[in-house]
Amino acid sequence: MTSVALFNNKGGVGKTTLVYHLAHMYQKRGKRVLAVDLDPQSNLTSSFLDEEDLAFLWDESDPTFLFRQEALFSRFDLGGVWTVAQAVEPIVRGTGDIQEVDPVEVADDLWLIPGDLELSRFEDELSTNWAPGFAGSEKALRITSAFHRIIQQARQRVEPDIVLIDVGPNLGAINRAALLSSDTVLMPLAADLFSLRGLRNLGPTLRDWRDKWQNVVLSSAPQGLELPSGDMWPLGYVIMQPGMRLDRPVQAYQRWLERIPMVYDRFVLDHDSPARDSDHEIATIRNYRSLMPLAHDARKPMFDLRTADGALGSTLAFVRTCYRDFEDLVEKIDARLAQTVGE
């Protein structure tokens, strides 16, 4: 069992959509999946859950909002701890340590640790307690390792085969703690200047965090604390294709596509002689813009659309293509994970 954080320093590349579809495809292939939303924007959570579920989880007390209580209470227990923000609330308030989260089972063998916009309040605590952890402060290390410990507790409850972690598009303290809790990092990229700049920032930052955590923090940490290893091994990248034919990208994008392998090699892997033909691209996911509105309305992955959802004729054929693409992507990710673990 391993964990994969999907992260890009640039937003808007389809990262959360990728996490959502990977979670469902792994589940379809007979895997037990835990999806974790550590992005305060909580887009992954809103992809899995409808507004009534979210209003209950986020304790929306507006009396004008009418719950379908019989449906809600069949899924959630009153008084439960459901979101990451609720789990770290005692730390934010200064009253205690993390609370154990009840993962939400959104489908058979597919669980979600929901996000919450309130998670942004945890940023200051994480930022303030980063440096004291270098000196072995137990309080600081408990705060920095909060996400890791929340995920570990959930792992013990649902025993997933894979954990997929959605992370916001920045290099702040929340994302540092989120990435430290992950074994590997998969990078969704667009073929543009902004993704290249993101790689230039991300690679050195990951190495710096890994070096400080493994060589300074872990060596001085008090015995008995449950801390992440801080590996964050780069797994590779997935190109998110813009709205054009997959086999004929326009010239404006082609030049960025050609530069990504060298930038990844140099800045993410820290190779002195970057290779133009590096094999770190896992796949290219074509643009499925015509399927997205149907999938959104049906509240299901694009590759699960049926004729009753409006997928007719050529659109239904596109759905089958989408299924094969994501099935192939999961196989390639598994191969990379096996290689990474083997190393």
C-alpha positions as CSV (number, residue, x, y, z in Angstrom):
1,M,0.0,0.0,0.0
2,T,1.3,3.4,-1.0
3,S,0.2,7.0,-1.2
4,V,0.3,9.3,-4.2
5,A,-0.1,13.1,-3.9
6,L,-1.1,14.9,-7.1
7,F,0.5,18.3,-7.2
8,N,1.3,21.1,-9.5
9,N,2.5,24.6,-8.5
10,K,0.2,25.9,-11.2
11,G,-3.5,25.6,-10.8
12,G,-6.1,25.0,-13.5
13,V,-4.5,22.0,-15.2
14,G,-7.2,19.4,-14.2
15,K,-5.5,18.0,-11.1
16,T,-8.6,17.4,-9.1
17,T,-10.5,15.9,-12.0
18,L,-7.6,13.5,-12.5
19,V,-7.6,12.5,-8.8
20,Y,-11.4,11.9,-8.9
21,H,-11.2,9.7,-12.0
22,L,-8.2,7.8,-10.8
23,A,-10.0,7.0,-7.6
24,H,-13.0,5.6,-9.4
25,M,-10.8,3.7,-11.9
26,Y,-8.8,2.1,-9.2
27,Q,-12.0,1.1,-7.5
28,K,-13.3,-0.4,-10.7
29,R,-10.2,-2.5,-11.0
30,G,-10.9,-4.1,-7.6
31,K,-8.7,-1.9,-5.4
32,R,-9.7,-0.4,-2.0
33,V,-9.1,3.4,-2.4
34,L,-8.8,6.2,0.1
35,A,-9.0,9.7,-1.4
36,V,-7.9,12.6,0.8
37,D,-8.7,16.2,0.1
38,L,-6.0,18.4,1.6
39,D,-6.8,21.4,-0.7
40,P,-8.6,24.1,1.3
41,Q,-10.6,24.9,-1.9
42,S,-12.2,21.4,-1.4
43,N,-13.0,20.8,-5.1
44,L,-12.4,17.1,-4.8
45,T,-14.9,16.9,-1.9
46,S,-17.5,18.7,-4.0
47,S,-16.9,16.3,-6.8
48,F,-17.8,13.3,-4.6
49,L,-20.5,14.8,-2.5
50,D,-23.6,16.8,-3.2
51,E,-24.6,20.1,-1.6
52,E,-26.8,18.5,1.1
53,D,-24.0,16.2,2.2
54,L,-21.5,19.2,2.2
55,A,-23.9,21.4,4.2
56,F,-24.2,18.7,6.8
57,L,-20.4,18.0,6.9
58,W,-19.5,21.6,7.1
59,D,-22.1,22.3,9.8
60,E,-24.1,24.7,7.7
61,S,-26.8,25.9,10.2
62,D,-28.7,28.2,7.8
63,P,-32.4,27.5,8.7
64,T,-33.4,28.2,5.1
65,F,-31.5,25.1,4.0
66,L,-33.7,22.0,4.2
67,F,-31.8,18.7,4.7
68,R,-33.1,15.3,3.5
69,Q,-32.4,14.1,7.0
70,E,-33.3,10.5,6.3
71,A,-30.7,10.3,3.5
72,L,-28.1,12.2,5.5
73,F,-28.3,10.3,8.7
74,S,-28.0,7.0,6.8
75,R,-24.5,8.1,5.7
76,F,-23.3,10.3,8.6
77,D,-23.5,10.0,12.3
78,L,-24.3,13.0,14.4
79,G,-21.2,14.1,16.3
80,G,-18.8,12.5,14.0
81,V,-15.5,14.0,12.8
82,W,-15.7,14.0,9.0
83,T,-13.4,16.6,7.6
84,V,-9.7,17.3,7.8
85,A,-10.5,20.8,9.3
86,Q,-12.6,19.2,12.0
87,A,-9.7,16.8,12.7
88,V,-7.2,19.5,13.3
89,E,-9.6,21.9,15.1
90,P,-8.2,21.1,18.6
91,I,-4.7,22.1,17.4
92,V,-6.0,25.4,15.9
93,R,-7.9,26.2,19.1
94,G,-5.0,25.1,21.3
95,T,-7.0,22.6,23.2
96,G,-5.5,19.3,22.1
97,D,-4.2,17.0,19.3
98,I,-5.9,15.7,16.2
99,Q,-9.2,13.9,16.2
100,E,-9.8,10.7,14.3
101,V,-11.7,11.2,11.1
102,D,-14.5,8.9,9.9
103,P,-13.8,8.4,6.2
104,V,-16.9,8.7,4.1
105,E,-17.7,5.7,1.9
106,V,-18.7,7.2,-1.4
107,A,-18.9,3.9,-3.2
108,D,-18.0,0.3,-2.5
109,D,-14.4,0.2,-1.5
110,L,-13.9,3.9,-2.1
111,W,-13.6,6.3,0.8
112,L,-13.0,10.0,1.1
113,I,-11.5,12.1,3.8
114,P,-13.4,15.4,3.0
115,G,-11.8,18.8,2.8
116,D,-13.1,22.0,4.2
117,L,-12.5,25.7,3.5
118,E,-11.9,26.0,7.2
119,L,-8.6,24.1,6.7
120,S,-7.0,27.4,5.6
121,R,-7.0,28.4,9.3
122,F,-4.4,25.7,9.9
123,E,-1.8,27.4,7.7
124,D,-0.5,29.7,10.4
125,E,0.0,26.8,12.9
126,L,1.9,24.8,10.3
127,S,4.1,27.8,9.3
128,T,4.9,28.8,12.9
129,N,5.9,25.3,13.9
130,W,8.1,24.3,11.0
131,A,11.3,25.7,12.3
132,P,10.9,24.6,16.0
133,G,10.6,21.0,14.7
134,F,14.3,21.2,13.6
135,A,15.2,21.4,17.3
136,G,13.0,18.4,18.2
137,S,10.0,20.3,19.7
138,E,7.4,17.5,20.2
139,K,4.5,20.0,20.0
140,A,5.8,21.4,16.7
141,L,6.3,17.9,15.2
142,R,2.8,16.8,16.2
143,I,1.4,19.8,14.4
144,T,3.6,19.3,11.3
145,S,2.7,15.5,11.2
146,A,-1.0,16.1,11.7
147,F,-2.0,15.2,8.1
148,H,0.2,12.1,8.2
149,R,-1.3,10.8,11.4
150,I,-4.9,11.5,10.2
151,I,-4.2,9.5,7.1
152,Q,-2.6,6.7,9.1
153,Q,-5.6,6.4,11.3
154,A,-7.9,6.3,8.3
155,R,-5.7,3.6,6.8
156,Q,-6.1,1.4,9.8
157,R,-9.9,1.8,9.6
158,V,-10.4,1.1,5.8
159,E,-7.2,-0.7,4.8
160,P,-6.8,0.8,1.4
161,D,-4.6,-0.5,-1.4
162,I,-3.8,3.0,-2.5
163,V,-4.2,6.5,-1.0
164,L,-4.7,9.4,-3.5
165,I,-4.1,12.9,-2.0
166,D,-5.3,16.1,-3.7
167,V,-3.1,19.1,-2.9
168,G,-3.7,22.8,-3.7
169,P,-1.5,24.7,-6.2
170,N,1.0,26.5,-4.0
171,L,4.1,25.9,-2.0
172,G,2.7,27.0,1.4
173,A,2.8,25.4,4.8
174,I,-0.4,23.3,4.2
175,N,1.0,21.8,1.1
176,R,4.4,21.2,2.7
177,A,2.7,19.1,5.4
178,A,0.5,17.4,2.9
179,L,3.4,16.4,0.6
180,L,5.5,15.2,3.6
181,S,2.6,12.8,4.4
182,S,2.9,11.2,0.9
183,D,5.2,8.5,-0.3
184,T,5.2,9.7,-4.0
185,V,4.3,12.8,-6.0
186,L,2.6,12.6,-9.4
187,M,2.6,15.9,-11.3
188,P,-0.2,16.8,-13.7
189,L,1.1,19.4,-16.3
190,A,-0.2,21.5,-19.0
191,A,2.0,22.2,-22.0
192,D,2.5,25.8,-21.3
193,L,5.0,28.2,-19.8
194,F,3.3,28.3,-16.4
195,S,3.7,24.6,-15.9
196,L,7.4,24.8,-16.8
197,R,7.8,27.6,-14.3
198,G,6.0,25.5,-11.7
199,L,8.4,22.6,-12.2
200,R,11.3,25.0,-11.7
201,N,9.9,26.0,-8.4
202,L,8.6,22.7,-7.3
203,G,11.6,20.5,-7.8
204,P,14.1,22.4,-5.7
205,T,11.5,23.0,-3.0
206,L,10.7,19.3,-2.7
207,R,14.3,18.5,-2.4
208,D,14.8,21.1,0.3
209,W,11.8,19.9,2.3
210,R,13.0,16.3,2.0
211,D,16.5,17.1,3.0
212,K,15.6,19.1,6.0
213,W,13.0,16.6,7.2
214,Q,15.1,13.5,6.8
215,N,18.5,14.8,7.7
216,V,17.6,17.4,10.4
217,V,14.1,16.8,11.8
218,L,14.0,12.9,11.9
219,S,17.5,12.8,13.4
220,S,16.6,15.0,16.3
221,A,12.9,14.0,16.9
222,P,11.9,12.5,20.2
223,Q,11.5,8.7,20.3
224,G,7.9,7.4,20.0
225,L,6.5,10.1,17.7
226,E,4.6,8.8,14.6
227,L,6.3,10.9,11.9
228,P,6.3,10.5,8.1
229,S,9.4,9.4,6.3
230,G,9.2,12.5,4.0
231,D,10.2,10.6,0.9
232,M,7.9,12.4,-1.6
233,W,9.6,10.6,-4.5
234,P,8.7,12.1,-7.9
235,L,6.7,9.4,-9.7
236,G,6.6,11.2,-13.1
237,Y,4.2,13.5,-14.8
238,V,0.9,13.4,-16.8
239,I,0.3,15.8,-19.6
240,M,-3.2,17.2,-19.5
241,Q,-4.0,17.8,-23.2
242,P,-5.6,21.1,-24.1
243,G,-8.7,21.4,-26.4
244,M,-7.2,20.1,-29.6
245,R,-6.5,16.9,-31.5
246,L,-4.3,14.6,-29.5
247,D,-2.1,13.6,-32.4
248,R,-1.8,17.1,-33.8
249,P,-1.0,19.7,-31.1
250,V,-0.7,23.2,-32.4
251,Q,2.7,24.7,-32.7
252,A,2.3,27.0,-29.7
253,Y,1.9,24.0,-27.4
254,Q,4.4,21.7,-29.2
255,R,7.4,23.8,-28.2
256,W,6.4,23.6,-24.5
257,L,5.8,19.8,-24.8
258,E,9.4,19.4,-26.1
259,R,10.8,21.3,-23.2
260,I,9.0,19.5,-20.3
261,P,11.3,16.5,-20.2
262,M,14.5,18.6,-19.9
263,V,13.0,20.9,-17.3
264,Y,11.7,17.9,-15.3
265,D,15.1,16.1,-15.5
266,R,17.0,19.2,-14.4
267,F,14.8,20.8,-11.8
268,V,12.8,18.0,-10.3
269,L,15.3,15.1,-10.5
270,D,18.4,17.4,-10.2
271,H,20.2,15.8,-13.1
272,D,23.3,17.8,-14.3
273,S,22.8,16.7,-17.9
274,P,19.0,16.8,-18.5
275,A,17.8,14.5,-21.3
276,R,15.5,15.7,-24.0
277,D,14.0,12.2,-24.3
278,S,13.5,11.3,-20.7
279,D,10.9,8.6,-19.9
280,H,9.3,10.3,-17.0
281,E,6.1,11.1,-18.8
282,I,3.5,8.6,-17.7
283,A,0.8,9.4,-20.1
284,T,-1.0,12.2,-22.0
285,I,-4.7,12.5,-21.1
286,R,-6.7,13.9,-24.0
287,N,-9.2,16.7,-23.5
288,Y,-12.7,15.4,-22.7
289,R,-14.5,18.7,-22.7
290,S,-17.6,17.4,-24.4
291,L,-18.0,14.8,-21.6
292,M,-17.4,17.0,-18.6
293,P,-20.9,18.7,-18.5
294,L,-22.6,15.4,-18.8
295,A,-20.5,13.9,-16.0
296,H,-21.0,16.9,-13.8
297,D,-24.8,16.7,-14.2
298,A,-24.8,12.9,-13.7
299,R,-22.4,13.2,-10.7
300,K,-20.2,10.3,-12.0
301,P,-16.9,9.9,-13.8
302,M,-16.8,10.6,-17.5
303,F,-16.1,7.0,-18.3
304,D,-19.2,5.8,-16.4
305,L,-21.6,7.9,-18.6
306,R,-24.5,6.0,-20.2
307,T,-27.1,6.8,-22.8
308,A,-29.5,7.7,-20.0
309,D,-27.0,10.4,-19.1
310,G,-27.1,11.9,-22.6
311,A,-24.0,10.0,-24.0
312,L,-25.4,9.2,-27.4
313,G,-23.8,8.2,-30.7
314,S,-20.2,9.4,-31.1
315,T,-20.3,10.7,-27.5
316,L,-20.8,7.2,-26.2
317,A,-17.9,6.0,-28.2
318,F,-15.8,8.8,-26.7
319,V,-16.9,7.5,-23.2
320,R,-15.4,4.1,-24.1
321,T,-12.2,5.8,-25.3
322,C,-12.1,7.7,-22.0
323,Y,-12.4,4.4,-20.0
324,R,-9.5,2.8,-21.9
325,D,-7.3,5.9,-21.4
326,F,-7.8,5.9,-17.6
327,E,-7.5,2.1,-17.4
328,D,-4.1,2.4,-19.2
329,L,-3.1,5.3,-17.0
330,V,-3.8,3.3,-13.8
331,E,-1.7,0.4,-15.2
332,K,1.2,2.8,-15.9
333,I,1.0,4.4,-12.5
334,D,1.1,1.0,-10.9
335,A,4.1,0.1,-12.9
336,R,5.9,3.3,-11.7
337,L,4.9,2.6,-8.1
338,A,6.3,-0.9,-8.3
339,Q,9.5,0.5,-9.8
340,T,9.8,3.2,-7.1
341,V,9.1,0.9,-4.2
342,G,11.7,-1.5,-5.7
343,E,14.3,1.1,-5.8
